[in-house]
């Protein structure tokens, strides 16, 4: 099939890019457009492969010419992934993609946002305010009272004309109403593009694990997952784009699941001014400050304390974090000259609301005491102590801020500003559903409400101490609210946290970078992409996975196929190819240094039949090695065993049933030697068996692979389900 061409210009996209050039600069706006072109090209290609040419793309009709009538309820292959970064501007990427997709005659756009009303409204407004000369925008409030009437009077007039954008939170009731709108407006007759923002959150089947144990007949699909499925069935000729910075749970879905990514739409790179993991989690970063692990517990222990003297105890690390924030904010107020600029301090130590209350009291008392001390309203001892604390913060900021004014100037202005810094709790008990910022200093305390999807305005200092016993990678990564575009605050930006939590963040960051690199290097093979896991971390929550088909390749372990193909007609052609590749490797005891690419090439000619619960599956082993190569490991070891005692005429082991092989296809010493001498690279030990019928083979010699995995930092986790 000849690739369908796309339009790269038009009134809608051109107007958007001009607007963005004024906001984020010409270079970054055009980078955004290039990403949108990549995504739309992929969407048009996949749409055309599934539903035929002519509906979308250059010189297209914007109408469905071949309604989907396949076997699968949801067309296979229509799910794509945009793998962005936390706080990197994924919404702008989606807006640019929508504008360009409109130029290419997608006519219905569905945007699914988190089940958070103010975040959903924020997203809807951003789309509506930035996209001009394009589709008409509506959100869930517009159709909630009368979905059918709304569809006929508002959607139908525009759907085959300018097109429409329908924004809904991932709320069961809102999605049910959206489904009614789609049916009444007959959206199935136009090409549809669905954007699922934070697709790993709420959209997955949260009953997957239960169903694996008790069966689908006993346990229903979870509500949101089921309704999104119905929406996709209703607008069958569609592309479904998942947008997230944490795709672990998506990548670990079964191949048969409609929410398993089948293609990578894009790996958008952030702009030059982005502050991400490389800033905070590099070794000896000046932007991260270690606090004593015990001080988080010290804070929590004050819960419920009867405190008649209001003598709340502030730990040393929290005190330094606040002082850095106060001085950094004053510095920026003085240097920017903008009275209305906002600066924020975020304290995130626990999801529990009573701990939020303790933090509010501790911080409030400290602000009062410090304010009085710097205005010399306290004792001489307290005044000197306050100055000492601010001196410590000044020295800390001096590590990265080159133009700090003298500390006395900062303190003079702090005397005016500090008492306006009133801590605010943002949680379910707070009637304010979103942060309400004041000009100047803002101190925010919270947990889940200040997590995924939330951008903290002017975030300068983060004090993070949330410490789950079992850390879940995608959840912790989404707590990285310190990421983002705040180049004007970079020199005074700080992250305060205990060292073991810093190590967890660093491990998550490094695993994310490795997985991102691996996907980029093998972008057409995302269906088999493993999840990289660092340390003692879980990749994602367990309820959205079927544990029976999840397994890992453990660093330093020996793996081999339990059920190798051995029938003559299955192996004879590939046997000749392997012979040619191994002709120069004749020493049984030599572990030759070779390119990993050669190991992959050899394994491409070996065959096995996957057995449930084994770790070796041909395609996944090769994918794992490809990922390891992407991380920068280019060399491995190759050991060819032809039977030294038999004058290299072949080994003569008897073929065994699965899981009866003890040490693989030869001596256990061979793999032990590889582990001891070459632990940091993969070693392929390939065993030449005679293949005699008397030994339960099929009368044809065979090469059998054993692979010793390198002792790297990361575990590779796969979904082994083969039901495509």
MISETOR-322058 format. One line per 8 residues: number of its first residue (from 0); their letters; for each residue x, y, z of C-alpha. Coordinates in steps of 0.25 Angstrom, whole numbers. Layout:
BEGIN
NUM = a = X/Y/Z  ...
This chain:
BEGIN
0 = xxxxxxxx = 0/0/0  5/14/-4  6/23/9  -5/33/9  1/47/8  -3/58/18  -5/73/18  5/80/27
8 = xxxxxxxx = -1/94/26  -15/100/27  -22/112/34  -25/104/47  -10/99/49  -4/111/44  -12/121/53  -8/112/65
16 = xxxxxxxx = 7/111/62  7/127/61  0/128/74  10/118/81  22/125/75  18/137/83  16/129/96  28/119/95
24 = xxxxxxxx = 37/124/84  38/121/69  48/109/71  39/102/81  26/105/74  32/99/61  37/87/69  23/85/73
32 = xxxxxxxx = 18/85/59  28/75/55  24/65/66  9/68/61  13/64/47  19/51/52  7/47/60  -3/51/49
40 = xxxxxxxx = 5/44/39  5/31/47  -10/33/50  -13/34/35  -4/22/32  -11/13/42  -25/18/39  -23/15/24
48 = xxxxxxxx = -17/2/27  -29/-2/35  -40/5/27  -35/8/13  -30/21/7  -37/34/4  -44/36/17  -33/44/23
56 = xxxxxxxx = -20/51/19  -17/60/7  -29/61/-3  -38/53/6  -53/53/8  -54/53/23  -65/42/22  -64/28/25
64 = xxxxxxxx = -64/20/12  -63/6/17  -70/4/31  -62/-6/39  -68/-20/39  -57/-28/45  -58/-40/55  -52/-32/67
72 = xxxxxxxx = -61/-23/74  -51/-12/73  -42/-11/61  -28/-17/64  -16/-9/62  -23/5/64  -17/8/78  -5/17/78
80 = xxxxxxxx = 4/23/89  9/37/91  20/35/101  23/48/107  30/53/119  24/58/133  20/73/132  27/74/118
88 = xxxxxxxx = 15/80/110  7/68/106  -5/77/105  1/86/95  6/74/87  -9/69/87  -14/82/83  -5/83/71
96 = xxxxxxxx = -8/69/67  -23/72/67  -21/85/59  -13/77/48  -22/65/48  -34/75/45  -26/79/33  -26/64/29
104 = xxxxxxxx = -41/62/30  -42/55/43  -56/61/47  -59/56/61  -49/58/72  -52/52/86  -43/56/98  -43/48/110
112 = xxxxxxxx = -38/55/123  -36/50/137  -48/50/146  -45/63/152  -55/74/149  -45/86/150  -34/79/142  -44/75/132
120 = xxxxxxxx = -49/89/130  -35/94/130  -32/84/118  -45/88/111  -42/103/112  -28/101/107  -32/94/95  -44/104/92
128 = xxxxxxxx = -35/116/94  -24/112/85  -30/105/73  -36/115/63  -42/113/49  -44/98/53  -55/89/59  -65/94/69
136 = xxxxxxxx = -63/91/84  -72/85/94  -70/79/108  -78/69/116  -86/80/123  -92/84/110  -99/71/107  -102/65/121
144 = xxxxxxxx = -116/69/122  -121/65/108  -110/57/100  -120/53/89  -125/67/87  -111/73/88  -106/63/77  -117/67/67
152 = xxxxxxxx = -116/82/70  -101/85/73  -93/73/67  -100/69/55  -99/83/48  -84/83/49  -80/68/49  -78/68/33
160 = xxxxxxxx = -74/82/32  -64/88/42  -64/76/51  -66/75/66  -58/73/78  -64/66/90  -57/67/103  -61/58/115
168 = xxxxxxxx = -55/54/128  -54/39/131  -66/39/139  -76/27/137  -88/36/136  -81/46/127  -76/35/118  -90/29/117
176 = xxxxxxxx = -96/42/112  -84/44/102  -88/30/96  -102/35/95  -97/47/87  -89/39/78  -100/30/74  -111/41/72
184 = xxxxxxxx = -101/49/64  -97/37/56  -82/40/58  -79/26/52  -80/32/38  -68/41/40  -53/38/43  -51/40/58
192 = xxxxxxxx = -38/42/66  -39/39/81  -29/45/91  -28/38/104  -20/48/113  -13/40/125  -18/27/118  -11/19/129
200 = xxxxxxxx = -20/25/139  -35/20/140  -36/15/126  -31/1/128  -39/-11/133  -37/-10/148  -43/-24/150  -33/-30/141
208 = xxxxxxxx = -26/-37/152  -39/-42/158  -44/-48/145  -31/-55/143  -34/-63/156  -49/-64/156  -52/-63/141  -59/-52/133
216 = xxxxxxxx = -72/-59/134  -72/-56/149  -65/-42/149  -70/-31/140  -60/-22/133  -59/-9/141  -68/2/138  -59/13/131
224 = xxxxxxxx = -52/2/123  -65/-4/118  -71/9/114  -58/14/107  -59/1/99  -73/3/95  -70/17/90  -59/11/82
232 = xxxxxxxx = -68/1/76  -78/12/73  -68/20/65  -62/8/59  -54/15/48  -45/22/58  -31/24/64  -29/23/79
240 = xxxxxxxx = -17/31/84  -12/28/98  -4/40/104  4/38/117  18/39/123  16/26/130  12/15/121  17/3/129
248 = xxxxxxxx = 2/-2/131  -1/0/116  11/-8/111  8/-19/121  -6/-22/115  -9/-34/107  -7/-33/92  -21/-36/91
256 = xxxxxxxx = -26/-24/100  -31/-12/92  -23/-3/101  -10/-10/98  -2/0/89  0/-5/75  8/6/70  16/18/75
264 = xxxxxxxx = 11/31/70  22/39/76  33/41/86  32/56/87  45/63/93  43/74/102  48/88/99  62/93/103
272 = xxxxxxxx = 56/100/116  50/87/122  55/83/135  54/68/137  60/56/144  74/59/138  74/72/146  69/67/160
280 = xxxxxxxx = 75/52/160  89/53/154  99/49/163  103/60/173  92/70/167  92/84/173  77/84/171  74/73/181
288 = xxxxxxxx = 76/73/196  76/61/205  68/62/218  69/52/229  59/40/227  55/41/241  49/55/240  37/51/232
296 = xxxxxxxx = 33/42/243  36/53/253  26/61/246  16/50/246  17/47/261  12/61/264  -2/56/259  -12/57/270
304 = xxxxxxxx = -2/64/280  -9/72/290  -1/85/288  -6/96/298  7/104/296  6/103/281  20/98/281  20/90/268
312 = xxxxxxxx = 34/84/265  39/87/251  50/78/246  63/83/240  61/79/226  47/85/225  52/98/232  64/99/222
320 = xxxxxxxx = 54/96/210  45/108/215  56/117/217  62/115/203  48/117/197  46/130/205  60/136/200  58/130/186
328 = xxxxxxxx = 44/137/185  49/150/190  61/150/180  52/147/169  42/158/173  53/168/174  60/164/161  47/162/152
336 = xxxxxxxx = 40/175/156  27/168/154  18/170/166  8/159/162  17/148/159  14/135/167  24/126/174  20/113/181
344 = xxxxxxxx = 26/103/191  20/89/191  20/80/203  16/66/199  19/55/210  7/47/211  -7/44/205  -14/45/219
352 = xxxxxxxx = -22/58/222  -18/58/237  -4/59/233  -7/70/224  -13/77/236  0/75/245  8/80/234  0/93/232
360 = xxxxxxxx = 1/95/247  16/93/248  19/102/236  9/113/240  16/113/254  30/114/247  25/125/238  20/133/250
368 = xxxxxxxx = 33/131/258  42/134/247  34/147/243  35/152/257  50/149/259  54/156/246  46/168/250  53/167/264
376 = xxxxxxxx = 40/164/272  46/152/278  57/150/288  72/152/284  74/138/284  63/135/275  66/147/266  81/141/264
384 = xxxxxxxx = 75/127/262  66/132/251  78/140/244  86/127/245  75/119/238  74/129/227  89/129/225  89/114/223
392 = xxxxxxxx = 78/116/212  86/127/206  99/118/205  90/107/199  84/116/188  98/122/185  102/108/179  94/111/167
400 = xxxxxxxx = 89/126/167  100/135/162  94/148/165  88/148/178  88/161/185  94/163/199  86/155/209  82/168/217
408 = xxxxxxxx = 74/173/205  67/160/204  63/160/219  59/174/218  48/171/208  45/158/214  41/166/227  29/172/218
416 = xxxxxxxx = 26/159/210  27/147/220  14/149/228  6/148/215  12/134/213  0/126/218  0/111/216  -12/105/209
424 = xxxxxxxx = -16/90/209  -21/84/196  -29/72/198  -43/66/198  -47/73/211  -43/87/205  -55/93/198  -45/99/188
432 = xxxxxxxx = -44/89/177  -32/95/171  -20/103/176  -24/118/178  -11/126/176  -8/139/182  3/149/176  16/146/184
440 = xxxxxxxx = 19/134/192  9/122/193  11/109/202  3/97/197  1/85/205  -5/72/200  -5/58/194  -13/52/183
448 = xxxxxxxx = -20/65/179  -6/71/176  -1/58/167  -4/54/153  -8/65/143  -6/76/153  3/88/149  8/96/161
456 = xxxxxxxx = 9/110/157  23/116/160  28/104/167  41/107/173  44/98/185  38/84/187  38/76/200  35/62/197
464 = xxxxxxxx = 34/51/207  24/41/202  29/27/205  21/15/202  26/2/207  25/-3/192  28/8/183  20/7/169
472 = xxxxxxxx = 28/13/158  17/20/150  11/26/163  24/31/169  28/37/155  15/44/154  18/51/167  30/58/160
480 = xxxxxxxx = 23/72/160  36/78/161  38/75/146  34/86/136  37/99/129  41/109/139  55/114/134  53/127/141
488 = xxxxxxxx = 53/120/154  64/109/151  75/116/159  67/115/172  59/102/169  61/92/180  56/78/183  57/73/198
496 = xxxxxxxx = 55/58/201  61/46/208  73/39/201  66/26/200  54/33/193  64/41/184  70/27/180  56/22/176
504 = xxxxxxxx = 53/34/168  67/33/161  65/18/158  51/22/152  57/33/144  68/24/139  59/12/135  49/22/128
512 = xxxxxxxx = 61/27/120  65/13/116  51/9/112  49/22/104  63/20/97  59/5/94  45/9/88  52/20/80
520 = xxxxxxxx = 62/10/74  52/-1/71  39/8/69  32/-2/60  32/-13/71  25/-6/82  15/-18/84  26/-26/90
528 = xxxxxxxx = 33/-15/98  37/-19/112  36/-10/124  49/-6/130  49/-7/145  59/-2/155  62/-6/169  51/-12/178
536 = xxxxxxxx = 40/-5/171  27/-10/165  24/-5/151  9/-2/153  -3/-5/161  -6/-20/161  -21/-19/159  -20/-15/144
544 = xxxxxxxx = -11/-27/140  -13/-42/139  -2/-48/148  -2/-61/141  4/-56/128  14/-46/134  29/-50/136  43/-44/137
552 = xxxxxxxx = 56/-46/131  65/-45/144  79/-39/142  90/-49/144  81/-61/141  82/-73/131  70/-75/122  67/-85/111
560 = xxxxxxxx = 55/-90/104  48/-101/111  42/-107/98  52/-105/86  47/-108/72  54/-121/68  46/-127/56  55/-127/44
568 = xxxxxxxx = 45/-120/35  45/-108/45  60/-107/47  68/-111/35  68/-98/27  71/-90/39  82/-100/44  90/-97/31
576 = xxxxxxxx = 89/-82/34  94/-84/48  105/-93/43  110/-82/34  110/-71/45  118/-80/55  128/-86/45  139/-77/51
584 = xxxxxxxx = 136/-81/66  142/-95/68  148/-95/82  139/-101/92  145/-94/104  146/-80/98  136/-69/101  138/-60/89
592 = xxxxxxxx = 135/-45/90  125/-42/79  115/-31/75  102/-33/82  96/-32/68  102/-45/64  96/-52/77  82/-46/72
600 = xxxxxxxx = 85/-51/58  88/-65/63  76/-65/72  67/-61/60  70/-75/54  67/-83/66  52/-88/69  44/-92/81
608 = xxxxxxxx = 30/-94/85  26/-85/97  21/-92/109  13/-85/119  21/-79/131  34/-81/124  43/-69/123  48/-72/109
616 = xxxxxxxx = 40/-67/97  47/-65/84  42/-51/81  43/-46/95  57/-51/97  62/-44/84  54/-31/88  61/-32/102
624 = xxxxxxxx = 75/-32/96  71/-21/86  67/-13/98  80/-16/105  87/-12/93  79/2/92  85/5/106  99/5/100
632 = xxxxxxxx = 103/-9/102  109/-13/89  117/-25/92  114/-39/98  121/-53/98  119/-65/90  122/-79/94  120/-91/84
640 = xxxxxxxx = 119/-105/90  121/-116/80  124/-128/89  139/-128/93  138/-143/97  132/-146/84  143/-139/76  133/-128/73
648 = xxxxxxxx = 123/-137/66  112/-132/75  106/-134/89  98/-146/91  88/-142/102  74/-148/102  62/-139/99  54/-136/111
656 = xxxxxxxx = 40/-130/114  38/-116/118  44/-112/132  52/-125/133  65/-118/128  73/-115/140  84/-107/135  80/-105/120
664 = xxxxxxxx = 86/-113/109  99/-117/115  108/-115/127  104/-105/138  119/-101/139  118/-94/125  108/-84/130  115/-82/143
672 = xxxxxxxx = 128/-79/136  121/-68/128  114/-62/141  128/-62/148  137/-57/136  127/-48/128  116/-43/138  113/-30/131
680 = xxxxxxxx = 110/-34/117  101/-45/111  107/-58/108  101/-68/98  104/-82/100  100/-90/88  100/-105/88  102/-114/76
688 = xxxxxxxx = 93/-127/79  94/-139/70  79/-140/70  79/-155/69  65/-162/69  70/-171/79  71/-159/88  57/-155/85
696 = xxxxxxxx = 61/-144/75  57/-145/60  70/-150/53  75/-136/50  86/-128/57  81/-116/65  87/-104/71  81/-101/85
704 = xxxxxxxx = 83/-87/91  85/-83/106  86/-69/110  93/-63/122  87/-49/124  96/-38/129  96/-33/143  90/-19/140
712 = xxxxxxxx = 82/-10/149  69/-13/142  59/-24/141  52/-26/128  37/-29/130  28/-35/119  14/-39/117  15/-53/111
720 = xxxx = 1/-54/106  1/-59/92  -14/-58/88  -13/-48/78
